[in-house]
Structure formats: structure tokens, C-alpha cells
Amino acid sequence: MTSKNIPRRAALLLTTAVLAVGFAAPSAYAQAKITRLVVAFPPGGPVDFVARTIGEQLGKELGSQVIIENRAGANGAIAAEYVARATPDGSTLWLTSVGAVAINPPLYEKLPYDPVRDLAPVSLVANNVELLVVGAGNPANTGAEFIANARLRKDGATMASSGTGSVPHLAMELLADATKAPLVHVPYKGAAPAITDVIAGHVDGFFGDIPGLVGFIKAGKLKPIGIASNRRHPLLPEVKTFQEMGMAGVDSDNWYALFAGKATPAADIARLNEAVRRALANEGVRSKLLASGAEPAASSPAELALLLKNDTAKWGKVIRAKKIKPE
């Protein structure tokens, strides 16, 4: 080899080495090409519905296959721990409702996870404001009439919930505080049996997510009489908010949001956030969510972190004031 060829060969070797490193060490996410969307509820529920509604489009936006994994149980702890312990590369996400991240911490003395310590906010996905419904035979047609009737009865009005410490239970407590009306909490093991007894007239009322109630409303089995929000719902524009009826502070949103493991790099969080925004802006996804009663609502990671902080404080105050303990 002549001396004048050495620099040229050295340059070629260096270029080859750089290219080899670049192709041999893609990011962990690029290697996976699979995004696991973990849901803390069984298939068929409202959170699972939202996950499956956004999943395909989210996969297109990420250039990845999105797989829905249902890891139900322990009030969300199983799903939370799974995501917290997964490789923090943005390939494992948790779609959760407000309960597991903002209500569980003040409700339970000990939790195997801490939402702030173990999870990184990605984006809000949907708002699910609570709706007060009564059976078709109930004389009340508005929330104001429901409260007036409760005050006339010696034993007050009975209010079903999907369980002690659930969003429906806490929404009822907000209504009781706002009106000082005698409302009696009747906890059930899930929303389904609670709704069944309201339809049958065994219990007077129930607060629930609109997606889980809209089918019964359309069938004429339930009457919607009040929205726990500061604005009316697009699917039920004729139903007044409690604020409009003079009952301030009855504001309950069982929102759904995406979280990743805490150590997920900021660049991956930003990439995921943009993908969620684009997926929710897709007309097919958006119209399907709206038709169900869920309102698509993306946010920045910082906005979600603030929402989590505020709702944890809000619900913690109610739980402590009412001395609510888990069943």
C-alpha cells in the first residue's frame, strides 16, 4: 500500500464505521414498532372503547402497531405498575380514567404506585362529564325538581353509585354540599347494577359517564336531568348544567388521559403528544367519540400534569371532609 492511499482508505473505514453504528443501534422504540396501550378495565367498557377508537389512528400517526392490553384489577394498580416498570421508551402507555390517578391517592392509605413519582403525563384524551339521570317514571324532569322532591321526603332521595369513592359517589357528594339536600348514598359493585336499579325505580338517581348512559336515554329508560359541568354537553344540548340551575360547584369530569413511564425521554413524550393530537383531530375518530358522548380533548403534558394536581387536591378535600373510606 502506498503512503498516498492511506488517508483515502482511512476515511472510507471511518465512514463505514459511522454508518454501521447508525444502522446497528436504532432507538428501542424503532426496534419495537409496537405500542402497547394498557387499559385498567376489561374489554367492552367506556375506557376500552376510547382506547380502541383511537388505537388504529394513533398507530398510523406513530408509524407503529398499537396493541390494546386489558390489565384490569386492584383499582388500576395492576395497569399502573405494569406501565411504571416497562422500558421507558414510549412504547408502553396507560390510558386511564381520573379515578386511578387523582382519586386513589387520597382515598387509599397505601398504594403500590404514585402517579406523580412513577408516571409521565402525555396528553388528555377525552372529557367525560357526569350526568344525573333518573328512571323514566321519576316525576323530576330537571335537577332542580329532583332536589326539591328530595327535600319534601322524610328520608330524602337515594343516589346509586358504582362504588364507594367512585366518581359517581363523589359527584353526589358535590351535589349534596351545593344544595344541603338529604341525599342517601347507595353503593353498588359497578355501574351496571346501579343503572338497572335506577331504571327499575329501586333507587332515585345516578351520576354516570354519558357514554355509559346514552343508550338507555335514547331507549327512553332513563331521563337526563342535570350536567355536572360549567357548560352543556353537545350530545344533550337541552339538559341544563347544575350551575345554570343555581347549584354552584357541582363540576365532575371523569376524564381519560395517557401516561407513560416516568423516565421516558422528553423527546419521546413530545412525539407521543403530537401523535395523540393528530389522532384526535382525525374526523373519523372525533365523530365516533362525540357520538358516544365522550368529548375529544388533547392537552400538553404540562396541562395534564396541572389537571392531575388540581383534581387530586379537589377530590382529596371531598374524601377527607366526608371521611370516605374504600370498601
Disulfide bonds with the S-S distance in Angstrom:
none
